[in-house]
Amino acid sequence: MKRVLITGAAGFLGSHLCDRFIKEGYHVIGMDNLITGDLKNIEHLFPLQHFEFYNHDVSKFIHVPGNLDYILHFASPASPIDYLKIPIQTLKVGSLGTHNCLGLAKAKGARMLIASTSEVYGDPLVHPQTEEYWGNVNPIGPRGVYDEAKRFQEAITMAYHTFHGVETRIVRIFNTYGPKMRLNDGRALPAFIGQALRGEDLTVFGDGSQTRSFCFVDDLVEGIYRLLLSDYAYPVNIGNPNEISLKDFAEEVLKLTGSDVKIVYKDLPKDDPKQRQPDITKAKELLGWEPKVGRAEGLRITYEYFKSLPPSEWMKLPKEFISNK
């Protein structure tokens, strides 16, 4: 039985990856320091023989006994609210945490996949964004702690690949949504749905013309799984190229929820990207992957999940969130 270590295992994406690898017959070792993760996301796995969990900060030395075949490094704050609240930890998990995981991969002879992000493109001057685009990032702006942590993460991963011969994979993740997201993480979709559930006006920053491309989590996990098992070591965009403006997206959420609240507009935060759309040519050609779940279906599934939570959960979102990421 192959063994896989998944860091950030109690987070949104990490928990879905744990589910997928258990389903595929792997022995899964989850690791998370729970700074933003929640054990509720993986508690259903604890009784399983082939799942184990380490409460550990990957920014510190990592020891995992036994052999390892794969490491998926998904430990990192991923929302503006989080990485503006804990900027040092965000930088450390992208740098020290990645270094520690790569050292473990080298020692174990494991293949390692890192979770990079579309944020490496910054506020892009190229549209849609291809993997060859180097980005337009402000390293000392409010988002720099996340953007530059991810850019360094890619650089050190490629260094371990070229210098030490470690098998590495790099996925650049675009806006992803689905069950297990946190209503209080400050991103557009949970923020809009949370506001609609509470009967509050939906907050759009800027004039709402900025765009995002939303990918349902099941599609993303499938792309990550295929990339891990592929022979390609360079970055690959995984996301849904179906682009929509935030104004139109807010209107879709209002229609879905049946809410009669209105949309209100506030000043655009510094360095907020104006456009975000992946070019997924590489994913199609190399992995035979493209998204299957349409936004209407994915939104319905996600809304039903949020609506099923106790109303006390709906109140956890701050009324002022940071960015329509």
C-alpha positions in Angstrom: 0.0 0.0 0.0 1.4 3.4 -1.0 1.8 6.0 1.7 1.1 9.7 1.2 1.7 12.7 3.5 -0.8 15.6 3.1 0.1 18.8 5.0 -2.7 21.2 5.7 -4.9 18.1 6.0 -7.6 19.7 8.1 -8.1 22.6 5.7 -10.5 23.0 2.9 -8.4 21.5 0.1 -6.3 19.2 2.3 -9.3 17.5 3.7 -10.8 16.8 0.3 -7.4 15.4 -0.8 -7.4 13.1 2.3 -10.8 11.8 1.2 -9.6 11.2 -2.3 -6.5 9.3 -1.4 -8.3 7.2 1.1 -10.8 6.3 -1.6 -7.9 5.4 -4.0 -6.5 2.9 -1.5 -3.6 4.9 -0.1 -2.4 5.0 3.5 -2.9 8.7 4.3 -0.9 10.6 6.9 -2.5 14.0 7.6 -0.5 16.8 9.2 -1.8 20.2 10.3 -1.2 22.6 13.2 -4.8 23.7 13.0 -4.0 27.5 12.8 -6.7 27.8 10.1 -7.7 24.1 9.7 -10.5 22.4 11.5 -10.5 18.7 12.7 -14.2 18.5 11.9 -13.2 18.3 8.2 -11.4 15.0 8.8 -12.9 13.5 11.9 -14.8 11.0 9.9 -11.4 9.5 8.8 -10.0 9.0 12.4 -11.5 5.5 12.9 -10.0 4.2 9.6 -7.0 1.9 9.8 -5.2 3.6 7.0 -5.5 7.2 8.2 -3.3 8.8 10.8 -2.9 12.4 11.9 -0.1 14.5 13.3 -0.8 17.9 15.0 2.4 19.6 13.8 3.7 22.8 12.3 5.6 22.0 9.2 7.7 25.2 9.6 9.5 23.0 12.2 11.5 19.9 11.6 9.3 17.1 10.2 9.7 13.4 11.2 7.5 10.7 9.7 8.4 7.1 10.5 8.4 4.6 7.7 8.5 4.9 4.0 6.7 7.6 2.0 5.8 7.5 -1.7 4.2 11.0 -2.0 4.0 14.3 -0.2 1.4 16.9 -1.0 2.2 20.2 0.6 -1.0 22.1 1.2 -0.2 23.8 4.5 -0.7 27.5 4.2 -3.3 30.2 5.1 -5.1 30.9 1.8 -7.5 33.7 2.5 -6.8 37.5 2.8 -8.2 37.6 6.3 -5.9 34.9 7.4 -2.6 35.9 5.8 -3.1 39.6 6.8 -3.7 38.4 10.4 -0.8 36.0 10.5 1.7 37.3 7.9 4.9 35.8 9.5 3.4 32.4 9.8 2.3 32.6 6.1 5.8 33.4 5.0 7.3 30.7 7.2 5.0 27.9 6.0 5.8 28.9 2.4 9.5 29.0 2.9 10.6 27.0 6.0 7.7 24.6 5.7 8.4 23.9 2.0 12.1 23.4 2.7 11.3 20.9 5.4 8.9 19.0 3.2 11.4 18.9 0.4 14.1 17.7 2.8 11.7 14.9 3.8 11.0 14.0 0.2 14.7 13.8 -0.5 15.3 11.6 2.5 12.4 9.3 1.7 12.8 9.2 -2.1 9.2 10.5 -2.3 7.6 12.5 -5.1 6.4 15.9 -3.8 3.6 18.1 -5.1 3.3 21.7 -3.9 0.1 23.8 -3.9 1.0 27.1 -5.6 -1.6 29.6 -6.6 -2.8 32.0 -9.3 -1.6 34.7 -6.9 1.9 34.2 -8.3 0.6 36.2 -11.3 -0.3 39.1 -9.1 -2.5 41.8 -10.8 -1.8 40.3 -14.2 -0.8 42.2 -17.4 -1.5 39.1 -19.5 -4.9 37.6 -19.9 -5.7 34.7 -19.6 -2.7 33.7 -17.5 -0.4 31.0 -19.0 2.2 29.2 -17.0 5.0 31.1 -18.9 3.8 34.5 -17.5 6.1 35.7 -14.7 3.5 37.8 -13.0 3.0 41.4 -11.7 3.4 41.2 -7.9 4.1 43.9 -5.4 6.5 42.2 -2.9 6.0 44.8 -0.1 2.2 45.2 -0.5 -0.4 43.8 1.8 -0.7 40.6 -0.3 3.0 40.2 -0.7 3.3 37.9 2.3 1.2 35.3 0.5 2.2 36.0 -3.1 6.0 36.0 -2.4 5.8 32.9 -0.1 4.2 31.0 -3.0 6.8 32.3 -5.5 9.6 31.3 -3.3 8.0 28.0 -2.8 8.0 27.3 -6.5 11.7 28.5 -6.7 13.0 26.2 -3.9 10.9 23.3 -5.3 12.5 23.6 -8.7 16.0 24.0 -7.0 15.5 20.6 -5.2 14.3 19.1 -8.5 17.3 20.3 -10.6 20.0 20.1 -7.9 19.0 17.1 -5.8 16.9 15.2 -8.4 13.8 15.2 -6.2 10.7 14.3 -8.2 8.5 17.4 -7.9 5.1 18.7 -9.2 3.7 22.2 -9.0 0.0 23.0 -9.3 -1.1 26.6 -9.7 -4.6 26.7 -8.1 -7.2 29.2 -9.3 -10.2 30.2 -7.2 -11.8 27.0 -5.8 -15.0 26.5 -3.9 -17.2 23.8 -2.5 -18.2 22.1 0.8 -15.9 22.5 3.8 -15.0 26.1 3.0 -15.1 28.4 6.0 -17.8 31.0 6.0 -15.4 33.4 7.7 -12.4 33.1 5.4 -13.1 36.3 3.5 -13.2 35.0 0.0 -16.0 36.1 -2.4 -18.1 33.0 -2.5 -18.5 32.1 1.2 -18.7 35.8 2.0 -21.6 36.4 -0.4 -23.5 33.3 0.7 -22.9 34.1 4.4 -24.2 37.6 3.9 -27.3 36.3 2.0 -28.0 33.7 4.7 -27.9 36.5 7.4 -30.0 38.8 5.3 -27.2 41.3 4.9 -26.4 43.3 1.7 -23.7 41.7 -0.4 -20.4 43.6 -0.4 -18.5 44.0 -3.6 -15.2 45.9 -3.6 -14.5 48.2 -6.5 -17.1 48.6 -9.3 -17.6 44.8 -9.6 -16.0 44.6 -13.0 -13.0 42.7 -11.8 -13.2 39.0 -12.8 -12.6 35.6 -11.2 -12.8 32.1 -12.5 -14.3 29.6 -10.0 -13.5 25.9 -10.0 -15.5 23.3 -8.1 -13.4 21.4 -5.6 -14.0 17.9 -7.0 -12.7 19.1 -10.4 -9.6 20.6 -8.7 -8.8 17.4 -6.7 -9.1 15.4 -9.9 -6.6 17.7 -11.6 -4.2 17.5 -8.7 -4.4 13.7 -8.6 -3.6 13.5 -12.3 -0.7 15.9 -12.0 0.9 14.0 -9.1 0.9 10.8 -11.2 2.1 12.6 -14.3 5.7 13.0 -15.5 5.6 16.8 -15.7 7.8 18.7 -13.2 6.9 22.3 -14.2 3.9 24.4 -13.1 0.4 23.6 -14.4 -2.6 25.8 -14.0 -5.6 23.9 -12.6 -8.8 26.0 -12.6 -12.0 26.6 -14.5 -11.6 29.2 -17.3 -15.3 30.2 -17.2 -14.7 33.8 -16.2 -17.3 36.1 -14.5 -17.3 39.6 -13.1 -17.8 39.8 -9.3 -20.9 42.0 -9.9 -22.5 39.2 -12.0 -21.3 36.6 -9.6 -23.0 38.4 -6.7 -26.2 38.5 -8.7 -26.0 34.8 -9.3 -25.7 34.2 -5.6 -28.7 36.4 -4.9 -30.7 34.5 -7.5 -29.6 31.1 -6.0 -30.4 32.1 -2.4 -33.7 33.9 -3.2 -32.5 36.7 -1.0 -34.0 40.2 -1.5 -31.0 42.1 -0.2 -29.0 44.4 -2.5 -25.4 44.7 -3.6 -23.3 47.5 -2.0 -19.9 48.7 -3.3 -16.8 49.7 -1.4 -13.3 50.8 -2.2 -11.1 48.3 -3.9 -8.3 47.0 -1.6 -4.6 47.6 -2.6 -3.2 45.2 -5.2 -6.5 43.4 -5.7 -6.3 41.6 -9.0 -8.5 43.0 -11.8 -8.6 39.8 -13.8 -8.2 36.2 -13.1 -8.6 33.5 -15.7 -6.5 30.4 -16.2 -5.2 29.2 -19.5 -5.6 25.4 -19.1 -4.0 24.2 -22.3 -1.3 22.4 -20.5 -3.7 20.6 -18.2 -5.7 19.5 -21.2 -2.7 18.3 -23.2 -0.6 16.8 -20.4 -3.2 15.4 -18.1 -6.3 15.0 -20.2 -8.0 17.2 -17.6 -10.7 19.9 -17.8 -13.4 20.9 -15.3 -16.7 19.0 -15.5 -18.9 20.7 -12.9 -20.6 23.9 -14.1 -20.9 26.9 -11.8 -24.6 26.6 -11.4 -24.4 23.0 -10.2 -21.3 23.7 -8.0 -22.9 26.8 -6.4 -26.1 24.8 -5.6 -24.1 22.0 -3.9 -22.0 24.6 -2.0 -25.1 26.6 -0.9 -26.9 23.5 0.3 -23.8 22.7 2.4 -23.6 26.1 4.0 -27.4 26.2 4.6 -27.1 22.8 6.4 -24.7 24.3 9.0 -26.2 25.5 12.3 -27.2 29.2 12.1 -24.6 29.9 14.7 -22.0 29.1 12.0 -23.5 31.7 9.7 -22.6 34.5 12.2 -18.8 33.9 12.2 -18.0 36.0 9.2 -16.8 39.5 10.0 -19.1 42.1 8.4 -16.1 43.7 6.8 -14.1 41.2 4.8 -10.8 42.0 3.1 -11.0 41.1 -0.5 -13.1 39.5 -3.2 -10.3 36.9 -3.8 
